[in-house]
Amino acid sequence: MAQPNVWEFPGGKVETGETDQEALIREIREELGCVIEVFSQITEAAEEYSSIIVQLITYRSKIVSGHPSAKEHSELKWVHKSELSLLNWSRADRPTVRILSQEL
């Protein structure tokens, strides 16, 4: 973990031969145990941490089957867009939080 004890949107690394959207679908299935449909891109951000550079691309998506459960994380939390800025977010996730918070 580049930044432990902060909130992050779910997702993960794109594997060889995958599109960004395919990777997100796979990661959500592995991390949360549900299936999603991916829609438009929200934003793309790069953030350099002490040992890695995180290239984060976020997408609008919708759960189409299953119920999210914390398989790889200590906690999951659903919040309204108006409450997003109240959480302590990873630096790489903050541009997405700003965009979503402005859509109120």
C-alpha distances in whole Angstrom, upper triangle without the diagonal:
4,5,6,9,10,11,11,13,13,13,11,13,16,18,21,24,22,23,20,22,22,18,18,21,19,16,17,20,17,15,17,21,23,24,24,26,25,27,27,24,23,22,19,17,16,13,13,10,11,10,10,12,11,14,14,17,18,21,24,24,26,25,28,28,26,25,21,19,16,16,12,11,13,15,16,19,21,23,26,25,27,24,21,21,21,18,15,13,10,13,12,14,16,19,19,20,22,24,24,25,28,29,31
4,6,10,10,12,11,14,14,14,12,13,17,19,22,25,23,23,20,22,23,19,19,22,21,18,19,22,20,17,20,23,25,26,25,27,25,27,26,23,22,20,18,15,13,10,9,7,8,8,7,9,9,12,13,16,18,21,24,24,27,27,30,30,29,27,23,22,19,19,15,14,16,17,18,20,22,23,26,25,26,24,20,20,21,17,14,12,9,10,10,12,14,17,18,18,21,23,23,24,27,28,30
4,7,6,9,9,13,14,15,14,16,19,22,25,28,26,25,22,24,25,21,20,23,23,19,20,23,21,18,20,23,25,26,26,28,26,27,27,24,22,20,18,16,14,11,11,8,10,11,11,12,11,14,14,17,18,21,23,24,26,27,30,30,28,26,22,21,18,19,15,13,14,15,16,18,20,21,23,22,24,21,18,17,17,14,11,9,7,9,10,11,13,16,17,17,19,21,22,22,25,27,28
4,6,9,10,13,14,15,15,17,21,23,27,29,27,27,24,25,26,22,21,24,23,19,19,22,20,17,19,22,24,26,26,28,27,29,28,26,24,23,21,19,18,15,15,12,13,14,14,15,14,17,17,20,20,23,24,25,26,26,30,29,27,25,21,19,16,17,13,11,11,12,15,16,19,20,23,23,24,21,18,18,17,14,11,10,9,12,13,13,15,19,19,18,21,23,23,23,26,28,29
4,7,9,13,14,16,17,20,23,26,29,31,29,29,25,26,27,24,22,24,24,20,20,23,21,17,18,22,24,26,26,28,27,29,28,26,24,23,22,20,20,17,17,15,16,17,17,18,17,19,18,21,20,23,24,25,26,25,29,29,26,24,20,18,15,16,14,10,9,10,12,14,17,17,21,21,21,18,16,16,15,11,8,9,9,12,14,14,15,18,18,17,20,22,22,22,25,26,27
4,7,10,12,15,16,18,22,25,28,30,27,27,23,24,25,22,20,23,23,19,19,22,20,17,18,22,23,25,24,26,24,26,25,23,21,20,19,17,17,15,16,14,16,17,17,17,15,17,15,18,17,20,21,22,23,23,27,27,25,23,19,18,15,17,14,11,11,11,12,12,15,15,18,17,18,15,13,12,12,8,5,5,6,9,11,10,11,15,15,13,16,19,18,18,21,23,23
4,7,9,12,14,17,20,23,27,28,25,24,21,21,23,20,17,20,20,17,16,19,18,15,15,19,20,21,20,22,21,22,22,20,18,17,17,16,17,15,17,16,18,19,18,18,15,16,14,16,14,17,18,18,20,20,23,24,22,20,16,16,13,16,13,10,11,9,9,9,11,12,15,14,16,13,10,11,11,7,6,5,6,10,10,8,10,13,12,11,14,16,15,15,19,20,20
4,6,9,11,14,17,20,23,25,22,21,17,18,19,16,14,16,17,13,13,16,16,13,13,17,18,19,18,19,18,19,19,17,15,15,14,13,14,13,15,15,18,18,16,15,12,13,11,12,11,14,15,15,17,18,21,22,21,19,15,15,13,15,12,10,12,11,10,10,12,13,15,14,17,14,11,12,13,10,9,6,6,9,8,6,9,12,10,10,14,15,14,15,18,19,20
4,7,9,13,15,18,22,23,19,18,15,14,16,14,11,13,14,11,10,14,14,11,12,15,15,16,14,16,14,16,16,14,12,13,13,13,14,15,17,17,20,20,18,17,13,13,10,10,8,10,11,12,14,14,18,19,18,16,13,14,13,14,13,11,13,12,10,10,11,12,14,13,16,14,11,13,15,12,12,9,9,11,10,7,10,12,9,10,13,14,12,14,17,17,19
4,7,11,13,16,19,20,17,16,13,13,14,11,8,10,11,8,7,10,10,8,8,12,12,13,12,14,13,15,16,15,14,15,15,15,16,16,19,18,21,20,18,17,14,14,11,11,9,11,12,11,13,13,16,16,15,14,11,12,10,11,10,9,12,11,10,11,12,14,16,16,19,18,14,17,18,15,15,12,12,14,12,10,14,15,12,13,17,17,15,18,21,20,22
4,7,9,12,16,17,13,13,10,10,11,8,6,8,9,5,6,10,9,8,10,12,12,13,12,13,12,15,15,14,14,14,13,14,15,16,18,18,21,19,16,16,12,12,9,9,9,10,12,12,14,14,16,17,17,16,13,14,13,13,11,11,15,15,13,15,16,18,20,19,22,21,18,20,21,18,18,15,13,15,12,11,15,16,14,15,19,18,17,20,22,22,24
4,7,9,13,15,12,12,10,11,11,7,7,10,9,6,9,11,10,9,12,14,15,15,15,16,15,17,18,15,16,15,14,14,14,15,16,16,18,17,14,13,10,10,9,10,11,13,15,15,17,17,20,20,19,19,16,16,15,14,12,13,16,17,16,18,19,21,23,22,25,24,20,22,24,20,19,16,14,15,13,13,16,17,16,18,21,20,20,23,25,25,27
4,6,10,12,10,11,9,11,11,7,8,11,10,8,11,13,12,12,15,17,18,17,17,18,16,18,19,16,18,16,14,14,14,15,16,16,18,16,13,12,10,9,9,11,12,14,17,17,20,20,22,22,22,22,19,20,18,17,14,16,19,20,20,22,23,25,26,25,28,27,24,25,27,24,22,19,16,17,14,15,18,19,18,20,23,22,23,25,27,27,30
4,7,8,6,7,6,9,8,5,8,10,9,9,12,14,13,14,17,18,18,17,16,17,15,17,17,15,17,16,14,15,15,17,18,19,21,19,15,14,12,10,11,11,13,14,17,17,19,20,21,22,22,23,21,22,21,19,17,19,23,23,22,24,25,26,28,27,30,29,26,27,29,26,25,22,19,20,16,17,20,20,19,22,24,23,23,27,28,28,31
4,6,6,8,9,11,9,7,10,12,10,10,14,15,14,15,18,19,19,18,18,19,17,20,20,19,21,20,18,19,18,20,20,21,23,20,17,16,15,14,14,14,16,17,20,20,22,22,23,23,24,25,22,23,22,20,18,21,24,25,24,27,28,30,31,30,33,33,29,31,33,29,28,25,22,23,20,21,24,24,23,25,28,27,27,30,32,32,34
4,6,9,10,13,11,10,13,15,13,14,17,18,17,19,22,22,22,21,21,21,19,22,22,20,23,22,19,21,20,22,22,23,25,22,19,18,17,16,17,16,19,20,23,22,24,25,25,26,27,28,26,27,26,24,22,24,28,29,28,30,31,33,34,33,36,36,32,34,36,33,32,28,25,26,22,23,27,26,25,28,30,29,30,33,34,34,37
4,7,10,12,9,10,13,14,13,15,18,18,18,20,22,22,22,20,20,19,18,20,20,19,22,22,20,22,21,24,25,26,28,25,22,21,19,17,18,17,19,19,22,21,23,24,24,25,26,28,26,27,27,25,24,26,30,31,29,31,31,33,35,33,37,36,33,35,37,34,33,30,27,28,24,25,28,27,26,29,31,29,30,33,34,34,36
4,6,8,6,6,10,10,10,12,14,15,15,17,19,19,19,17,16,16,14,16,17,16,19,19,17,19,20,22,23,25,27,24,21,20,18,15,15,14,16,15,18,17,20,20,21,22,23,24,23,24,24,22,21,23,27,27,26,28,28,30,31,30,33,33,30,31,34,31,30,27,25,25,22,22,25,24,22,26,28,26,26,30,31,30,33
4,5,5,6,9,10,11,12,14,15,16,18,19,20,19,16,15,14,12,13,14,13,16,16,15,17,18,21,23,24,27,25,21,19,17,14,13,11,13,13,15,15,18,19,20,21,23,24,23,24,24,23,22,24,28,27,25,27,26,28,29,27,31,31,27,29,32,30,29,25,24,24,20,20,23,22,20,23,25,23,23,27,28,27,30
4,6,5,6,9,10,10,12,14,15,16,17,19,17,15,13,13,10,12,12,10,13,13,11,14,15,18,20,22,24,23,19,17,14,11,10,8,9,9,12,13,16,17,18,20,21,22,20,22,22,21,20,21,25,24,22,24,23,25,25,24,27,27,24,26,28,26,25,22,20,20,16,16,19,18,16,19,21,20,20,23,25,24,27
4,5,5,6,9,10,11,12,14,15,16,17,15,12,10,9,6,9,10,9,12,13,13,16,18,20,23,24,27,26,22,20,17,14,12,10,9,8,10,10,12,14,15,17,18,20,18,21,21,21,20,21,25,24,21,22,22,23,24,22,26,26,23,25,28,26,26,22,21,22,18,17,20,19,16,19,22,20,19,23,24,23,25
4,5,5,6,9,10,11,12,14,15,15,14,11,10,10,9,12,13,13,16,17,16,19,20,22,24,26,28,26,23,21,18,16,15,13,13,12,13,12,14,14,15,16,18,19,18,20,20,19,19,21,25,24,22,24,23,25,26,25,29,29,26,28,30,28,28,24,23,24,20,20,23,22,20,22,25,23,22,26,27,26,29
4,5,5,6,8,10,10,12,14,14,14,12,11,12,11,13,15,14,16,16,15,17,18,20,21,22,25,23,19,18,15,13,12,11,12,12,14,13,15,15,16,17,18,19,17,19,18,17,16,18,22,22,20,22,22,24,25,24,28,27,24,26,28,26,25,22,20,21,18,17,21,21,18,21,24,22,22,25,27,26,28
4,5,5,6,8,10,10,11,12,11,10,9,9,8,11,13,12,13,14,14,16,17,19,21,22,25,23,20,18,15,13,11,10,9,9,11,9,12,12,14,15,16,16,14,16,16,16,15,16,20,19,17,18,18,20,22,21,24,24,21,23,25,23,23,19,18,19,16,15,18,18,16,18,21,19,19,22,24,23,25
4,6,5,6,9,10,10,10,9,7,6,7,7,11,14,14,16,17,17,19,21,23,25,25,28,26,23,22,19,17,15,13,12,11,12,9,10,10,11,12,13,14,13,15,16,15,15,17,21,20,17,19,19,21,22,22,26,25,23,25,27,25,25,22,21,23,20,18,22,21,18,21,24,22,21,24,26,24,26
4,6,5,6,9,10,10,9,8,9,11,11,15,17,17,19,20,19,21,22,23,25,25,27,25,22,22,19,18,16,15,14,14,15,13,14,13,14,13,14,15,14,15,15,14,14,16,20,20,18,20,20,23,25,25,28,27,25,27,29,26,26,23,22,24,21,20,23,23,21,23,26,25,23,27,29,27,29
4,5,5,6,8,9,10,10,10,12,12,16,17,16,18,18,18,19,19,20,22,22,24,22,20,19,16,16,14,13,13,13,15,13,14,13,15,15,14,14,12,13,12,11,11,13,16,16,15,17,18,21,23,23,26,25,22,24,26,23,22,20,18,20,18,17,20,21,18,20,23,23,22,24,27,26,28
4,5,5,5,7,6,7,7,10,11,14,16,16,17,18,18,20,21,22,24,24,26,25,22,21,18,18,15,14,13,12,13,11,11,10,12,11,11,11,9,10,11,10,11,12,15,15,13,15,15,18,20,20,24,22,20,23,24,21,21,19,18,21,18,16,20,21,18,19,22,22,20,23,25,24,25
4,6,6,5,5,6,8,11,13,16,19,19,20,22,22,23,24,25,27,27,29,27,25,24,21,21,18,18,16,15,16,13,13,10,11,10,9,10,9,10,11,10,11,13,17,16,15,17,17,21,23,23,27,26,23,26,27,24,25,22,22,24,22,20,24,24,21,23,26,25,23,26,29,27,29
4,6,6,8,9,12,15,16,19,22,21,22,23,22,23,24,24,26,25,27,25,23,23,20,20,18,18,17,17,18,16,16,14,15,14,12,12,10,10,10,8,8,11,15,15,14,17,19,22,24,25,28,27,24,27,27,24,24,22,21,24,21,20,24,25,22,23,27,27,25,28,30,29,31
4,6,8,11,12,15,16,19,21,20,21,22,21,22,22,22,24,23,25,23,21,21,18,19,17,17,16,16,17,15,15,13,15,14,12,12,9,8,7,5,6,8,11,12,11,14,16,19,21,22,25,23,21,24,24,21,21,19,18,21,19,18,21,23,20,21,24,24,23,25,28,27,28
4,6,9,10,14,15,18,21,20,21,22,22,23,24,24,26,25,28,26,24,24,21,21,19,18,17,16,16,14,13,11,13,11,9,8,5,5,6,6,8,9,12,11,9,12,13,17,19,20,23,22,20,23,23,20,21,19,19,22,20,18,21,23,20,20,24,24,22,24,27,26,26
4,7,10,14,16,19,22,22,23,25,25,26,27,28,29,29,31,29,27,27,24,24,21,21,19,18,18,15,14,10,12,9,7,7,6,6,8,7,10,12,15,14,12,15,16,19,22,23,26,25,23,26,27,24,25,23,23,26,24,22,25,26,23,24,27,27,24,27,30,28,29
4,7,10,13,16,19,20,21,23,24,25,27,28,30,30,32,31,28,28,24,24,21,20,18,16,15,12,10,7,8,6,4,6,6,8,11,11,13,15,17,16,13,15,15,18,20,22,25,24,22,26,26,24,25,23,23,26,24,22,25,25,22,23,26,25,23,25,28,26,27
4,7,10,13,17,18,19,22,23,25,26,28,30,30,33,32,29,28,24,23,20,19,16,14,14,10,9,6,6,5,6,9,9,12,14,14,16,17,20,19,16,18,17,20,21,22,26,25,23,27,28,25,27,24,24,27,24,22,25,25,22,23,26,24,22,25,27,25,26
4,6,10,13,14,16,18,20,22,24,26,29,29,32,31,28,26,23,21,18,16,14,11,10,6,5,4,5,7,9,10,10,14,16,16,17,18,21,19,16,17,16,18,19,19,23,23,21,24,26,24,25,23,23,25,22,20,22,22,19,20,23,21,19,22,24,22,23
4,7,10,12,14,17,19,22,24,26,29,30,33,32,29,27,24,21,18,16,13,10,9,5,5,6,6,9,12,14,14,17,19,20,21,21,24,23,19,20,18,20,20,20,24,24,22,25,27,26,27,24,24,26,23,20,23,22,19,20,23,20,18,22,23,21,23
4,7,9,11,14,15,18,21,23,26,28,31,30,26,24,21,18,15,12,10,7,6,4,7,9,10,13,15,16,16,19,20,21,21,22,25,23,20,20,18,20,20,19,22,23,21,23,26,24,25,22,22,23,20,18,20,19,16,18,20,18,16,20,21,19,21
4,7,9,12,15,18,21,24,27,29,32,31,28,25,22,19,16,12,10,6,5,5,8,11,12,16,18,19,19,22,23,24,24,24,27,25,22,21,19,20,19,18,21,23,20,23,26,25,26,23,23,23,20,18,20,18,15,17,19,16,15,18,19,17,19
4,6,9,12,15,19,22,25,27,31,30,27,24,20,17,14,11,9,6,6,8,11,15,16,19,22,22,21,24,25,26,26,25,28,26,23,22,20,21,19,17,21,22,20,22,25,24,25,22,22,22,19,17,18,16,13,16,17,13,13,17,17,15,18
4,6,8,12,15,18,21,24,27,27,23,20,17,14,11,7,6,4,6,9,13,16,18,21,23,23,21,24,24,25,24,24,27,25,22,22,20,20,19,17,20,21,18,20,23,22,23,19,19,18,15,14,15,13,10,14,14,12,12,16,16,15,18
4,7,10,14,16,20,22,26,26,23,20,16,14,10,8,5,5,6,10,14,17,19,22,24,23,21,24,24,25,24,23,26,24,21,20,18,18,17,14,17,18,15,17,20,19,20,17,17,16,13,11,12,9,7,10,11,8,8,12,12,11,15
4,7,10,13,17,19,23,23,20,17,14,11,8,6,6,7,10,13,17,20,22,25,26,26,23,25,25,26,24,23,26,24,22,21,20,20,19,16,18,19,16,17,20,19,19,16,15,14,11,10,11,7,6,10,10,8,10,13,13,14,17
4,7,10,14,16,20,20,16,13,10,7,6,4,6,9,12,15,19,22,24,27,27,27,24,26,25,26,24,23,26,25,23,23,22,22,22,19,21,22,18,18,22,20,19,16,14,13,9,9,11,8,8,12,12,11,13,16,16,17,20
4,7,10,13,17,17,14,10,8,6,5,6,9,12,15,18,21,24,27,29,29,28,25,27,25,26,23,22,25,24,23,22,23,22,22,19,21,21,18,17,20,19,17,14,12,9,6,8,9,7,8,12,12,12,14,16,17,19,22
4,7,10,13,14,10,7,6,4,6,9,11,15,18,21,24,26,29,31,31,30,27,28,26,26,23,22,25,25,24,24,25,24,25,22,24,24,20,19,22,20,18,15,12,9,6,9,11,10,12,14,15,15,18,20,21,22,25
4,6,10,11,9,6,5,7,8,11,14,17,20,23,26,28,31,32,32,30,27,27,25,26,22,21,23,23,23,23,24,24,25,23,24,23,19,19,21,19,16,13,10,7,5,9,10,10,13,15,15,17,19,20,21,23,26
4,7,8,6,4,6,9,11,15,17,21,24,26,29,30,34,35,34,33,29,29,27,27,23,22,24,25,25,26,27,27,28,26,27,26,22,21,23,21,18,15,11,9,9,12,13,14,16,18,19,20,22,24,25,27,29
4,6,5,6,8,11,13,17,19,22,25,27,30,31,34,35,34,32,28,28,25,25,21,20,22,23,24,25,27,27,28,26,28,26,22,21,23,20,16,14,11,9,9,13,14,16,18,19,20,22,24,25,26,29,31
4,6,8,11,14,16,20,22,26,29,30,33,34,37,37,36,35,31,30,27,27,23,22,23,25,26,27,29,30,32,30,31,29,26,24,25,22,19,17,14,13,13,17,18,20,22,22,24,26,27,28,30,32,34
4,7,10,13,16,19,22,25,29,30,32,33,36,36,35,34,30,29,26,25,21,21,23,25,26,28,30,30,33,31,33,31,27,26,27,24,21,19,15,14,14,17,19,21,22,24,25,27,28,30,32,33,35
4,6,10,12,16,18,22,25,26,29,30,33,33,33,32,28,28,25,24,20,20,22,24,25,26,28,29,31,29,31,29,25,25,26,23,20,17,14,13,12,15,17,18,20,21,23,24,26,27,29,31,33
4,6,10,13,16,19,23,24,28,29,32,32,32,31,28,28,25,25,21,21,23,24,24,26,27,27,29,27,29,28,24,23,25,22,20,17,13,11,10,13,15,16,17,19,20,21,23,25,26,28,31
4,6,10,12,16,19,21,24,25,28,29,28,28,24,25,22,22,19,18,21,22,21,22,24,24,26,24,26,25,21,21,23,20,18,14,11,10,7,10,13,13,14,16,18,19,20,22,24,25,27
4,7,10,13,17,19,22,24,26,28,28,27,24,25,23,23,20,20,23,23,22,23,24,24,25,23,25,25,21,21,23,21,19,15,13,11,8,10,13,12,13,16,17,17,19,21,22,23,26
4,6,10,13,15,19,20,23,25,25,24,21,22,21,21,19,18,21,21,19,20,20,21,22,19,22,21,18,18,21,18,17,13,11,10,7,7,10,10,9,12,14,14,15,18,19,20,23
4,7,10,12,16,18,21,23,24,23,21,22,22,22,20,20,23,22,20,20,20,20,21,18,21,21,18,19,22,20,19,15,14,13,9,9,12,10,9,12,14,13,14,17,18,18,21
4,7,9,13,15,18,20,21,20,18,20,20,21,19,19,21,20,18,17,17,17,17,15,18,18,15,17,19,18,18,14,13,14,10,9,11,10,7,10,12,11,11,14,16,15,18
4,6,10,13,15,18,19,19,17,20,20,21,20,20,23,21,18,18,17,17,17,15,18,19,16,18,21,20,20,17,17,17,14,12,14,12,9,12,14,12,11,15,16,15,17
4,7,11,13,16,18,17,16,19,20,22,21,21,23,21,18,17,15,15,15,13,17,18,15,18,21,20,21,18,18,19,17,14,15,14,10,12,14,12,10,14,15,13,15
4,7,9,12,14,14,13,17,18,19,20,20,22,20,17,16,14,15,15,15,18,19,17,20,22,21,22,19,20,21,19,16,18,17,13,15,17,15,13,16,18,16,18
4,6,9,11,12,12,15,17,19,20,20,22,20,16,16,13,15,15,15,19,19,18,21,23,22,24,21,22,24,22,19,21,20,16,17,20,18,15,18,20,17,18
4,6,7,8,9,12,15,16,18,18,20,18,15,15,13,15,16,17,21,21,19,23,24,22,24,22,23,25,23,20,23,23,19,19,22,21,18,21,23,20,21
4,7,9,11,15,18,18,20,21,23,21,18,18,17,19,19,20,24,24,23,27,28,26,28,26,27,29,26,24,26,26,22,23,26,24,21,24,26,23,24
4,7,9,12,16,16,19,20,22,20,17,18,17,20,21,22,26,25,24,28,29,27,29,27,28,30,28,25,28,28,24,25,28,27,24,26,29,26,27
4,7,9,13,13,16,17,19,17,15,16,15,19,21,22,26,25,24,27,28,26,27,26,26,29,27,25,27,28,25,25,28,27,24,27,29,27,27
4,6,10,12,15,15,16,14,12,13,12,16,18,20,23,22,21,25,25,23,24,23,24,27,26,23,26,27,23,23,27,26,23,25,27,26,26
4,7,9,11,11,13,11,8,10,10,14,17,18,21,20,19,22,22,20,21,20,21,24,22,20,22,24,21,20,24,24,21,23,26,24,24
4,6,9,9,10,9,7,10,12,15,19,21,23,21,20,23,22,20,21,20,21,24,23,21,23,25,22,22,26,26,23,25,28,27,27
4,6,5,7,6,6,10,12,16,19,21,23,21,19,22,21,18,19,18,18,22,21,19,22,24,22,21,25,25,23,24,28,27,27
4,6,8,9,10,13,16,19,23,24,27,24,22,25,24,21,21,20,20,23,22,21,24,26,23,23,27,28,26,27,31,30,30
4,7,9,10,14,16,19,23,24,26,24,21,24,23,20,19,18,17,20,19,18,21,24,22,22,26,26,25,26,30,30,30
4,6,7,11,14,17,20,21,23,21,18,20,20,16,16,15,14,18,18,16,19,22,20,20,23,24,23,24,27,27,28
4,7,10,14,16,20,22,23,20,18,20,19,15,15,15,15,19,19,18,20,23,22,21,24,26,24,24,28,28,28
4,7,10,13,17,18,20,17,15,18,16,13,14,14,15,19,19,17,19,22,20,18,22,23,21,22,25,25,25
4,7,10,14,15,17,15,13,16,15,12,14,13,15,18,18,15,18,20,18,16,20,21,18,19,23,22,22
4,6,10,12,14,11,10,13,12,10,12,13,15,18,18,15,16,19,16,14,18,19,16,16,20,20,19
4,7,10,12,10,9,13,13,11,14,14,16,19,19,16,17,18,16,14,17,17,14,14,18,17,16
4,6,8,6,7,10,10,10,13,13,16,19,19,15,15,17,14,12,14,15,12,11,15,14,13
4,5,5,7,10,11,11,15,15,18,20,20,16,16,17,14,11,13,14,10,9,12,11,10
4,5,5,8,10,11,14,14,17,18,18,14,13,14,11,8,10,10,6,5,9,8,7
4,6,7,9,11,14,14,18,19,19,16,14,15,13,10,10,11,9,6,9,9,7
4,6,5,8,11,12,16,17,18,15,13,15,13,10,11,13,10,8,11,12,11
4,5,6,9,9,12,14,14,11,10,12,10,6,9,10,8,7,11,12,11
4,5,8,8,12,12,14,11,9,11,10,7,8,11,10,7,10,13,12
4,7,9,13,14,16,13,12,14,14,10,11,14,13,11,14,16,15
4,6,10,12,14,11,10,14,13,10,12,15,13,12,16,17,17
4,7,9,12,10,9,13,13,11,13,16,15,14,17,20,20
4,6,8,6,6,10,10,8,11,14,13,13,16,18,19
4,5,5,7,10,11,10,12,15,15,16,18,20,21
4,5,5,8,10,10,11,14,15,16,18,20,22
4,6,7,8,10,11,13,14,16,17,19,21
4,6,6,6,9,10,11,12,15,16,18
4,5,5,6,9,10,10,12,15,16
4,5,5,6,9,10,11,13,16
4,5,5,6,8,10,11,14
4,6,5,6,9,10,12
4,6,5,6,9,11
4,5,5,7,10
4,5,5,8
4,5,6
4,6
4
